[in-house]
Amino acid sequence: MLDTFNFRNELGKMTPKIAEGAKIYIFGAGGAWEDICKQYKYLVNIDLNTCIDGFIDNDTNKQGSQFHGKPVYALSNVALDNAVVMISSWKWRFEIVEQLTSAGLFFRHSFFTGECFMALLMRWEYLRLLQFKDKHKGERCFVIGNGPSLTSSDLDKIKDEVTFATNKIYLMFDKTEWRPSYYAIADDVFLKEAHKLIKDKITCPIFYAYNYIFEFDEFSLNNDYFYCVDGRADYHPYPYNKPDFSEEPFMLQWGSTVTYSCLQLAAYMGFSEITLIGVDNTSLRYIDFDGTLHLNDSESEYHFSQSYDESPYYVCMKYMWEPAYQSARDYCEAHGIKIRNATRGGELEIFERVDFDSLF
């Protein structure tokens, strides 16, 4: 586990000027900075304002004032020989780059554009995620879906196994002694709605997609790890929309189901056997690649609990599930990893079926 994120130290890995004692200035005293601060607060729990020395802004009405407790300067009033400038504004970034270059600064040495803020976070997170590489090499694990076939008695049978669980699995906690070893969530809407419950109920490592985190009003988790989601497969025309299978949790491939995220995490951790349970592969509402809408019987159960409410407007992109699972199967077969489906019933036939009770 790495120590708490240190902004100055991480920036120092990208420019030697930090080691030389350079001050850090943010070019742009406006709303873009507030979004960046929110992102850092949510992802690494630091106040970014305490890590900088001041702001630069071309607005003469802002110059000489305070913004987020720091002074705002004109560029001409900053000692640039002893400065690293980071551009927060996206709207005016091209003009600011030209302005800084004309002032004698060099990109990626004495000034950085806005994407650097996320680059610093992800470089640091990449190293944190390395602790999971081959952590369970040669072991077996269970990936648990939230389908109607899932029962508390089956969960109790695997309470001593390494398990991955997702989303509203905590609705099962009052019925079983079992608790997950790892928990994953990929849906930003659900994460926004339920992160307080997750923080209270989930004690194992939590993996979540950060992509829209800055849009939240507030956010905080315990023992959490964030990752990127690469959704490029959905930009490909059918039938070329089969996603890749990621070899690292830093950049997980999107398959329109968090189960696919769990399979990628499990492979990264070195498991040689991955068994699915509760992955019924059914959905109340889903669409095809061409947008055709399918509405199933509203009285049928599509999760393990009747309390497992879905938004009445939520529609699964089920057309991504099958190619994603095919990608997982192909990757794991090529790398000596066995995926088996021990779900009691359901509609997932891509993986070899195995009787759940025979595993014990």
BALUM-610732 format. One line per field, with one value per residue (C-alpha): y, z, x; residue number from 0. Coordinates in nm, 4 decimals, padded with zeros to 6 digits. Each point is the difference from the previous one (the first is absolute). Layout:
<vexgus>
north [Y  ...]
up [Z  ...]
east [X  ...]
num [NUM  ...]
</vexgus>
This chain:
<vexgus>
north [00.0000  00.3423  00.2871  00.2810  00.1795  00.2897  00.2419  00.1695  -00.3306  -00.1405  00.3143  -00.0234  -00.3277  00.1933  00.3046  00.0573  00.3553  -00.1227  -00.1419  00.3394  00.1608  00.1431  00.1449  -00.1380  00.2375  -00.0783  00.1963  00.0618  00.1160  -00.1311  -00.2864  -00.2496  00.0086  -00.0792  -00.3149  -00.1072  00.0569  -00.2050  -00.2826  -00.0073  00.0181  -00.2955  -00.2181  00.0571  00.2016  00.3065  00.3729  00.0990  00.3663  -00.0787  -00.1350  00.3106  00.3466  00.2146  00.0657  00.1815  00.1568  00.2422  00.1585  00.3307  -00.0091  -00.3165  00.1081  00.1106  -00.1896  -00.3368  -00.3183  -00.3108  00.1716  00.0623  00.3218  00.0619  00.1541  00.1331  -00.2138  00.2932  00.0034  -00.3609  -00.0995  -00.2590  -00.1208  -00.1477  -00.1193  -00.2942  00.1118  -00.2344  00.1045  -00.0711  00.1637  -00.2110  00.2820  00.2221  -00.2656  00.0626  00.3725  -00.0615  -00.2507  00.2593  00.2613  -00.2211  -00.1114  00.3632  00.0659  -00.2582  -00.2992  -00.3536  -00.2506  -00.2960  00.1723  00.3313  -00.0093  -00.2655  -00.0094  -00.1204  -00.3704  -00.0093  00.0120  -00.3347  -00.1397  00.0590  -00.1832  -00.2938  -00.0460  -00.0193  -00.2336  -00.2242  -00.0685  -00.0668  -00.2555  -00.1850  -00.1541  -00.2205  -00.1332  -00.3816  00.0315  -00.3189  -00.1820  -00.3546  00.0345  -00.0257  00.2642  00.0548  00.2923  00.0623  00.1458  00.1460  -00.2173  -00.1703  -00.3346  00.1351  -00.1278  00.0664  -00.3722  -00.0097  00.3047  -00.1638  -00.2949  00.2334  00.2156  -00.1246  00.0444  00.3099  00.1721  00.3028  00.1688  00.3086  00.2656  -00.0740  -00.3246  00.1570  -00.0718  -00.3613  00.0761  -00.0474  -00.3532  -00.1377  -00.0129  00.0312  00.3284  00.0799  00.0096  00.2640  00.2291  00.1776  00.2591  00.1528  00.1884  00.3689  00.0591  -00.2782  00.1057  00.3518  -00.1277  -00.2694  00.0981  00.0786  -00.3446  -00.1595  00.1855  -00.1238  -00.3592  -00.1039  -00.0544  -00.1786  00.1771  00.1921  00.0524  00.2650  00.1901  00.3642  00.1351  00.2358  00.0468  00.3779  00.0346  -00.1283  00.2375  -00.1968  -00.3262  -00.2114  -00.3697  -00.2134  -00.2247  00.1062  -00.0307  00.1847  -00.0893  00.1216  -00.1564  -00.0367  -00.0065  00.0099  -00.3305  00.1733  00.2354  -00.2930  -00.1045  -00.3337  -00.2738  00.1499  00.1136  -00.2735  00.1732  -00.0751  -00.1716  00.2171  -00.1379  00.2692  00.1596  00.3488  -00.0035  -00.2494  -00.0669  00.0705  -00.2869  00.1564  -00.2250  00.0324  -00.3778  00.0607  00.2391  -00.2712  -00.2539  00.2403  00.0681  -00.3705  -00.0761  00.2825  -00.1407  -00.3321  -00.2320  -00.3180  -00.0991  00.2444  -00.1289  00.2007  -00.0283  00.2095  00.1222  -00.0749  00.2318  00.1213  00.3498  00.1665  00.2504  -00.0063  00.1308  -00.1509  00.1626  00.1637  00.1465  -00.2520  -00.0001  -00.3224  00.0167  -00.3189  -00.0977  00.2666  -00.2525  -00.2273  00.0238  00.1001  00.0338  -00.2015  00.2375  00.1764  00.2971  00.0246  00.2978  00.1160  00.3379  -00.0331  00.1623  -00.2251  -00.2117  -00.2511  00.0039  -00.3770  -00.0074  00.0642  -00.2854  -00.2896  00.1432  00.1031  -00.3483  -00.1463  00.2257  -00.1155  -00.3636  00.0386  00.1881  -00.2387  -00.3116  00.1447  00.0721  -00.3232  00.1415  -00.2088  00.1802  -00.2142  00.0899  -00.1531  00.2180  -00.1984  00.0452  00.3319  00.0782  00.0253  -00.2839  00.1455  -00.1578  -00.3665  -00.0996  -00.1663  -00.1157  00.2361  -00.2672  -00.2181  00.2617  -00.0797]
up [00.0000  -00.0952  00.2441  -00.0274  -00.3325  00.0057  -00.2839  00.0029  00.0069  -00.2875  -00.2097  00.0751  -00.1911  -00.3133  00.0299  00.1679  00.0805  00.3078  00.1452  -00.0659  00.2281  -00.2641  00.1101  -00.1481  -00.1642  -00.1549  -00.3136  00.0169  00.3107  -00.0933  00.0025  -00.1694  00.3064  00.2258  -00.2010  00.0246  00.3761  00.0363  -00.1980  00.2252  00.3134  -00.1093  -00.1433  00.2373  00.2834  -00.0125  -00.0229  -00.3124  00.1029  00.2766  -00.2590  -00.2170  00.0427  -00.1956  -00.3157  -00.3248  -00.1948  -00.2898  00.1460  00.1558  00.2311  00.1609  00.0232  00.3494  00.1553  00.1755  -00.1510  00.2147  00.2591  -00.2369  -00.1728  -00.3660  -00.2128  -00.3479  -00.1908  -00.0097  00.3814  00.0406  00.0173  -00.2764  00.0499  00.3290  -00.1073  -00.1370  -00.1576  -00.0384  -00.2248  00.1508  -00.2743  -00.2958  -00.1759  -00.0316  00.0081  -00.3543  00.0601  00.3374  -00.1490  -00.2579  00.2743  00.2192  -00.2935  -00.0975  00.3596  -00.0366  00.1734  -00.1386  -00.0143  00.2368  00.1645  00.1403  -00.0946  -00.0382  -00.1507  00.1807  -00.0770  00.2250  00.3086  -00.0864  -00.1212  00.3451  00.1660  -00.2383  00.0173  00.3768  -00.0180  -00.2467  00.2641  00.2648  -00.2237  -00.0550  00.3460  -00.1427  -00.2911  00.0350  00.3665  -00.0310  -00.2602  -00.0531  00.2338  -00.0752  00.0518  -00.0427  -00.1890  00.1319  -00.2061  00.1400  -00.1936  00.1365  00.0341  00.2707  00.3502  00.3459  00.0523  -00.3056  00.1245  00.3352  -00.1805  -00.1374  00.3071  00.0259  -00.3720  -00.1771  -00.1529  -00.2136  00.0479  -00.1441  00.0216  00.2513  00.1377  00.3455  -00.0091  00.0671  00.3084  00.2545  -00.1319  -00.0117  00.1875  -00.3313  -00.0913  -00.3244  -00.0285  -00.2736  -00.1165  -00.3347  -00.1423  -00.3465  -00.0229  00.0811  00.0621  00.2547  00.1586  00.0431  00.1633  00.2204  00.0924  00.3590  00.0411  -00.1621  00.2354  00.3026  -00.1103  -00.2118  00.1917  -00.2667  -00.2765  -00.2299  -00.3698  -00.1788  -00.3268  00.0683  -00.3401  00.1129  00.3615  -00.0247  -00.0715  00.3459  00.2750  00.2520  00.0021  00.2408  00.0269  00.2210  -00.1321  -00.3560  -00.3308  -00.3136  -00.3624  -00.3519  -00.2251  -00.3675  -00.1909  -00.3507  -00.0936  00.0017  -00.2704  -00.2354  -00.2382  00.0555  -00.0169  00.0660  00.3533  00.1880  00.2787  00.0856  00.3276  00.2187  00.1557  00.2670  00.2226  -00.0759  -00.3239  -00.0001  -00.3193  -00.0019  -00.0629  00.1305  00.3064  00.3163  -00.0088  -00.2912  00.2182  00.2662  -00.2515  -00.1071  00.3618  00.0809  -00.2936  00.1040  00.3521  -00.1376  00.0673  -00.2071  00.0619  -00.0117  00.0765  -00.0623  00.2152  -00.0124  -00.3515  -00.1568  -00.2948  00.0054  00.0080  00.0484  -00.2801  -00.2665  -00.3457  -00.3059  -00.1886  -00.2379  00.2904  00.0001  00.3474  00.1818  00.2998  00.2026  00.2459  00.2720  00.2590  -00.0577  00.2249  -00.1564  00.3218  00.3180  00.2009  -00.0593  00.1745  -00.2834  -00.1628  -00.3441  -00.1433  -00.2153  -00.2783  00.0266  -00.3111  -00.0348  -00.3075  -00.0107  -00.3514  00.1633  00.2502  -00.2379  -00.1841  00.3350  00.1439  -00.3221  00.0373  00.3606  -00.1038  -00.2861  00.2095  00.2930  -00.2178  -00.1637  00.3405  00.1806  00.2076  00.0341  00.0191  00.0919  00.0529  00.3133  -00.0140  00.0762  -00.3292  -00.1790  -00.3632  -00.0055  -00.2138  -00.1223  00.2848  00.0912  00.2387  00.3317  00.2848  00.2919  00.2700  -00.1647  00.0748  00.3726]
east [00.0000  00.1338  -00.0042  -00.2522  00.0066  00.2487  -00.0673  00.3394  00.1865  -00.2049  00.0467  00.3705  00.0088  -00.0982  00.2253  00.3387  -00.1039  -00.1858  00.3208  00.1568  -00.2592  -00.2335  -00.3315  -00.3215  -00.2476  -00.3363  -00.0847  -00.3733  -00.1848  -00.3423  -00.2459  00.2303  00.2254  -00.2916  -00.0769  00.3652  -00.0005  -00.3168  00.1582  00.3073  -00.2129  -00.2115  00.2769  00.2925  -00.1561  00.2227  -00.0697  00.1894  -00.0030  00.2495  00.2447  00.0390  00.1484  -00.2432  -00.1969  00.0678  -00.2846  -00.0283  -00.3137  00.1126  -00.3033  00.1360  00.3628  00.0943  -00.2929  -00.0191  -00.1395  -00.0404  00.2152  00.2923  00.1149  -00.0812  00.2780  00.0508  00.2491  00.2426  00.0107  00.1123  00.3669  -00.0158  00.3575  -00.1165  -00.3456  -00.1932  -00.3274  -00.2965  -00.2888  -00.3416  -00.2083  -00.1114  -00.1804  00.3076  00.2737  00.1299  00.0322  00.1668  00.2453  00.1019  00.0333  00.2194  00.2140  00.0548  00.1082  00.2791  -00.1611  00.0163  -00.2849  00.0419  00.2947  -00.1168  -00.3672  -00.2701  -00.3470  -00.3113  00.0285  00.3052  -00.2216  -00.1554  00.3313  00.1498  -00.2889  00.0081  00.3777  -00.0302  -00.2996  00.1815  00.2635  -00.2654  -00.1690  00.3272  -00.0365  -00.2770  00.2065  00.0122  -00.0965  -00.2074  00.2080  -00.1217  -00.3000  -00.3705  -00.2657  -00.3718  -00.1541  -00.3499  -00.2802  -00.3195  -00.2417  -00.3121  00.1798  00.2314  -00.0823  00.1371  00.0628  00.2272  00.1859  00.0583  00.1593  00.2669  00.0525  00.3603  00.0722  00.1327  -00.2995  -00.0861  -00.3375  -00.1656  -00.2696  -00.2800  00.1408  -00.0211  -00.3738  00.1020  00.2109  -00.2775  -00.0579  00.3540  00.3300  00.1813  00.1683  00.1844  00.3774  -00.0204  -00.2770  -00.0367  -00.2351  -00.0009  -00.3289  00.0438  -00.3719  -00.0224  00.3291  -00.1325  -00.3173  00.1510  00.3559  -00.0996  -00.1536  00.3054  00.2318  -00.1950  -00.0524  00.2993  00.3249  00.2057  00.1982  -00.2355  00.0728  -00.2031  00.0008  00.0831  -00.1039  -00.2770  00.0987  00.0432  -00.3724  -00.0937  -00.1095  00.2054  00.1859  00.2019  00.0860  00.2202  00.2795  -00.0730  00.1836  -00.1047  00.0544  -00.0728  -00.2632  00.0862  -00.3281  00.1387  -00.1693  -00.3374  00.1285  00.0546  -00.2804  -00.1700  00.1304  00.3434  -00.0859  00.1842  00.1971  00.3586  00.0855  00.2195  00.3174  00.0066  -00.2658  00.1279  -00.2010  -00.2871  -00.1892  -00.3719  -00.2397  -00.3242  00.0106  00.2054  00.0500  00.2360  00.1988  00.0257  00.1283  00.2749  00.0943  00.0065  00.2290  00.2341  00.0178  00.1213  -00.2925  00.0188  -00.3639  -00.2906  -00.3477  -00.3172  -00.3099  -00.3159  00.0873  -00.3385  00.0609  -00.3597  -00.1411  -00.3356  00.0618  00.2693  00.0756  00.1620  00.2842  -00.2504  -00.1978  -00.2852  -00.1519  -00.0927  -00.2330  -00.0319  -00.2716  00.0129  -00.1147  00.2986  00.3014  00.3303  00.2002  00.0381  -00.2181  -00.3301  00.1603  00.2527  -00.1664  00.1051  -00.0791  -00.3121  00.2004  00.3054  00.0548  00.2843  00.2222  -00.0187  00.1477  00.3392  -00.0226  00.0546  00.3042  00.1491  -00.0374  00.1395  00.3017  00.0475  -00.0287  00.2481  00.2539  -00.0161  00.0213  00.3124  00.1564  -00.0786  -00.2866  -00.3145  -00.3347  -00.2992  -00.3628  -00.1546  -00.3115  -00.3147  -00.1822  00.0097  00.0808  00.3796  00.1376  00.3304  00.1973  00.0218  -00.2760  00.0822  -00.2222  00.0478  -00.0363  00.2658  00.2652  00.0085]
num [0  1  2  3  4  5  6  7  8  9  10  11  12  13  14  15  16  17  18  19  20  21  22  23  24  25  26  27  28  29  30  31  32  33  34  35  36  37  38  39  40  41  42  43  44  45  46  47  48  49  50  51  52  53  54  55  56  57  58  59  60  61  62  63  64  65  66  67  68  69  70  71  72  73  74  75  76  77  78  79  80  81  82  83  84  85  86  87  88  89  90  91  92  93  94  95  96  97  98  99  100  101  102  103  104  105  106  107  108  109  110  111  112  113  114  115  116  117  118  119  120  121  122  123  124  125  126  127  128  129  130  131  132  133  134  135  136  137  138  139  140  141  142  143  144  145  146  147  148  149  150  151  152  153  154  155  156  157  158  159  160  161  162  163  164  165  166  167  168  169  170  171  172  173  174  175  176  177  178  179  180  181  182  183  184  185  186  187  188  189  190  191  192  193  194  195  196  197  198  199  200  201  202  203  204  205  206  207  208  209  210  211  212  213  214  215  216  217  218  219  220  221  222  223  224  225  226  227  228  229  230  231  232  233  234  235  236  237  238  239  240  241  242  243  244  245  246  247  248  249  250  251  252  253  254  255  256  257  258  259  260  261  262  263  264  265  266  267  268  269  270  271  272  273  274  275  276  277  278  279  280  281  282  283  284  285  286  287  288  289  290  291  292  293  294  295  296  297  298  299  300  301  302  303  304  305  306  307  308  309  310  311  312  313  314  315  316  317  318  319  320  321  322  323  324  325  326  327  328  329  330  331  332  333  334  335  336  337  338  339  340  341  342  343  344  345  346  347  348  349  350  351  352  353  354  355  356  357  358  359]
</vexgus>
